[in-house]
Every structure is written in structure tokens, then in C-alpha cells.
Amino acid sequence: MKNKVVLITGGTSGIGRACAVAFGQAGAHIVVTGRDEKRLQETARHLADLGIRHHTVRADVGVAADSERAVQETIATFGRLDVLLNNAGISMRARFQDVDLSVIERLMQTNFFGTVYTTKFALPHLLASKGSVVGISSIAGYRGLPGRTGYSASKFAMHGFLEALRTELLPQGVHVLLACPGFTASNIRQVALAADGSAQGESPRDEQKMMSSEEVAGYILEAVRQRRRDLVLTGQGKLTVFLNKWLPSLTDKLVLRHFRKEEKDFEV
């Protein structure tokens, strides 16, 4: 990663911020995007304290013009782009029968179209560097999860897009990685959208029992170095993907039982 340039969308918290630190400490120059100016400044100070060369861009990946500007500022600042980490994303927690359709639209706009937009504008530079496109996805991209219909749909869409792109780019030497962390201790559940589009607030899960964002970032860094095609993390995540492939009906029942434990009144 020495002197490589890495653009990370949604890099002001959780896995994105941890990746900024991990790739930066490995020698890369880091560009971080985010919608919250305060968090961008906090992230910039943190990277500066670690001696990591960096640049921040206030941008919403769900807006094509913002995604284009983020790539333009990356090139203007560092002159090249080697790795794009499509990390920006939001989650949800509500039964489909209760959810407002605007919630599904918001998830698709950020999680799917945000990946499409940023990758489109970054691709000419990644072709020049024979670099890497990374999609920070989820086990929900392999297995639909109850209460997360919009989130699962957005991650399935990301998988299809990046799998097709990987095949297109094989002759040109661009690496495409789909990274699926499984449940990770981060803020994504606190800011997940409820049925009416408001933030759900407190996480329904025990965050302390999950893999940390820093651990996930370390695995992603190594996967990019090794130019792997897929990364599925945690034993639970790997088991879910395996069972869903070979015993799908059983997996339906197991996943439903698991998610019913979140709250007594959350039954699907």
C-alpha cells in the first residue's frame, strides 16, 4: 500500500473510518467522504495525529454530482487512484408491511446507486492504475434478512453489479472484491431507519459480542493486498452463507428464529 491512493466513501465512522486508519498505517494516502462536516473534521484530526496523509470531501454518495466531485478532488490532491472502497451505507429495521416506501428508496439510493455512481467516475483512474474496486457489503447480500428487506435488496443489487463488473474488467486487470463482514460492532444499527424513516436509536443487538470494525478493516486490507474476489467474515456469517446455499428451507427457519430474538414485539 506504500503511496497508493485509497478513496473511502462513508469513512467517518465504523468500518469506513477503521479502513482509513488501516490502509493509512500501511502507507496509503487516504481520501474520506462523508455527509457530516463535524465527523469529517474529527476523522481528519485522527488521521493527522497518526501521521497519515489524507484529504476529506463532504459528499453524499447518493448524489451523482457529489460522487463525481469526490473522485475529482482525489485526483486533484494526489494525482491518481488505486483503491476505491464503496463503504457508505445505511440499514433499516422494520417489517415490509409497515415500512414507508421512501425508506426502501433511501437505502437503494445510498447503498446501491452510491456504489454505482462512485465506481463509474473512479473507473477510468482505476483502469490506469490496474487498481481495486471494493464493495463493503453484508451477509444480507447472500441471504435476505427479515426486517431488512430494503437493506437486503440493496446489497443483493450491489453483489450483482460488482460481479458483472468483475467479469467485464478481467481482461483489463482491475481487481474487484466483495467484502461481507457479518455483524460488526459499529454505529450502523443505531442510525438504521425505522418504518417511518426515523433513526431507530439503540441497537437491538449486543455490540460487544461482535467483531470490531478494526478487525474487519485488517481483513479487508489483506484481501485487497491479495486481490481476493470474496471475503466473508465471522463463523456465523460463513455458516449462514453455506446453509443458505445447500439447505435453504432450513435456513429460512433458522434466520427467522434468530431475528425474532431481537424484540418480543418484533415478529415477522
Secondary structure as the mmCIF struct_conf table of DSSP 4:
data_model
#
loop_
_struct_conf.conf_type_id
_struct_conf.id
_struct_conf.beg_label_comp_id
_struct_conf.beg_label_asym_id
_struct_conf.beg_label_seq_id
_struct_conf.end_label_comp_id
_struct_conf.end_label_asym_id
_struct_conf.end_label_seq_id
TURN_TY1_P TURN_TY1_P1 LYS A 2 ASN A 3
STRN STRN1 VAL A 5 ILE A 8
TURN_TY1_P TURN_TY1_P2 THR A 9 GLY A 10
BEND BEND1 THR A 12 SER A 13
HELX_RH_AL_P HELX_RH_AL_P1 GLY A 14 GLN A 25
TURN_TY1_P TURN_TY1_P3 ALA A 26 GLY A 27
STRN STRN2 HIS A 29 GLY A 34
BEND BEND2 ARG A 35 ARG A 35
HELX_RH_AL_P HELX_RH_AL_P2 GLU A 37 ASP A 49
TURN_TY1_P TURN_TY1_P4 LEU A 50 GLY A 51
STRN STRN3 HIS A 54 ARG A 58
TURN_TY1_P TURN_TY1_P5 VAL A 61 GLY A 62
BEND BEND3 VAL A 63 VAL A 63
HELX_RH_AL_P HELX_RH_AL_P3 ALA A 64 PHE A 78
BEND BEND4 GLY A 79 GLY A 79
STRN STRN4 VAL A 83 ASN A 86
STRN STRN5 MET A 92 MET A 92
BEND BEND5 ALA A 94 ALA A 94
TURN_TY1_P TURN_TY1_P6 PHE A 96 ASP A 98
BEND BEND6 VAL A 99 VAL A 99
HELX_RH_AL_P HELX_RH_AL_P4 LEU A 101 LEU A 107
HELX_RH_PI_P HELX_RH_PI_P1 MET A 108 PHE A 113
HELX_RH_AL_P HELX_RH_AL_P5 GLY A 114 SER A 129
TURN_TY1_P TURN_TY1_P7 LYS A 130 LYS A 130
STRN STRN6 SER A 132 ILE A 136
HELX_RH_3T_P HELX_RH_3T_P1 ILE A 139 GLY A 141
TURN_TY1_P TURN_TY1_P8 TYR A 142 TYR A 142
BEND BEND7 ARG A 143 ARG A 143
TURN_TY1_P TURN_TY1_P9 PRO A 146 GLY A 147
HELX_RH_AL_P HELX_RH_AL_P6 THR A 149 LEU A 169
HELX_RH_3T_P HELX_RH_3T_P2 LEU A 170 GLN A 172
TURN_TY1_P TURN_TY1_P10 GLY A 173 GLY A 173
STRN STRN7 HIS A 175 CYS A 180
BEND BEND8 PHE A 183 PHE A 183
STRN STRN8 THR A 184 ALA A 185
BEND BEND9 SER A 186 ASN A 187
TURN_TY1_P TURN_TY1_P11 ILE A 188 VAL A 191
STRN STRN9 LEU A 193 LEU A 193
TURN_TY1_P TURN_TY1_P12 ALA A 195 ASP A 196
BEND BEND10 GLY A 197 SER A 198
STRN STRN10 ALA A 199 ALA A 199
BEND BEND11 GLU A 202 GLU A 202
BEND BEND12 PRO A 204 ARG A 205
HELX_RH_3T_P HELX_RH_3T_P3 GLU A 207 LYS A 209
BEND BEND13 MET A 210 MET A 210
STRN STRN11 MET A 211 SER A 212
HELX_RH_AL_P HELX_RH_AL_P7 SER A 213 ARG A 225
TURN_TY1_P TURN_TY1_P13 GLN A 226 ARG A 227
BEND BEND14 ARG A 229 ARG A 229
STRN STRN12 ASP A 230 VAL A 232
BEND BEND15 THR A 234 THR A 234
HELX_RH_AL_P HELX_RH_AL_P8 GLY A 235 TRP A 246
HELX_RH_AL_P HELX_RH_AL_P9 PRO A 248 ARG A 260
TURN_TY1_P TURN_TY1_P14 LYS A 261 LYS A 261
BEND BEND16 GLU A 262 GLU A 262
TURN_TY1_P TURN_TY1_P15 LYS A 264 ASP A 265
#
